[in-house]
Amino acid sequence: MPPRRHRGRAWRRPTKQGPPAVDYVLEQLKKRRLRSLDECRLAWERSADPLAVCVAITKTPGLPDWLADAVLAFLFEAAGAPKPHKTFLAKAWARRFQDDVDARRALETAMARTHPSQSFTWEQSFELAEFFARVDGERRSPAVAKKSYQLLQRRLEENPGRYYSLDNVKAIAARRETALERLLRIVEAEATHEKE
């Protein structure tokens, strides 16, 4: 549960003798990791997170590689569906991508506010968050980081299955590439067979 608000602030700056500053958003984002099948299940059931299903597939013992790769290929392929033909899965991926952007901005804001050796104001924290969490190098207003931070403050409490992140990004990216390469080989073989 988030700390009690004091004059609109989600945390208090520590005194020199007191404990370090605590930020609810920062603590929750650190905890929410897709490490186990239970965490993947929670992320899927509470927020329809397709990445949670992908991670769960890689963590399911005894699942044949061909089946895991086929399911992963179909799931990852839906992430790039063209906008006019959005399916439920493509919309879930779009929501997942936006959640990642909001979480990065909120995380950067929280890290700036709780920095042990610097005393950043909220405005400075939002400016830093906007700079460090830019998407595709595109400049946004610090108000965007503020909105993301406030959004996460509310949503983290409302939905314990949202804003989960990966522990090992490289492993899932490599598995994604393997799955998509196998799918491409199948499609190419089918195209060659149809030409004959």
Secondary structure, DSSP 8 states (H G I E B T S, - for coil): -----BTTBSS----SSS-----HHHHHHHH-B--SHHHHHHHHHHH--HHHHHHHHHH-TT--HHHHHHHHHHHHHHTT--GGG--HHHHHHHHHHHHHHHHHHHHHHHHHHT-SS----HHHHHHHHHHHT-STT----HHHHHHHHHHHHHHHHH-TTSS-B-S-HHHHHHHHHHHHHHHHHHHHHHHHHHH-
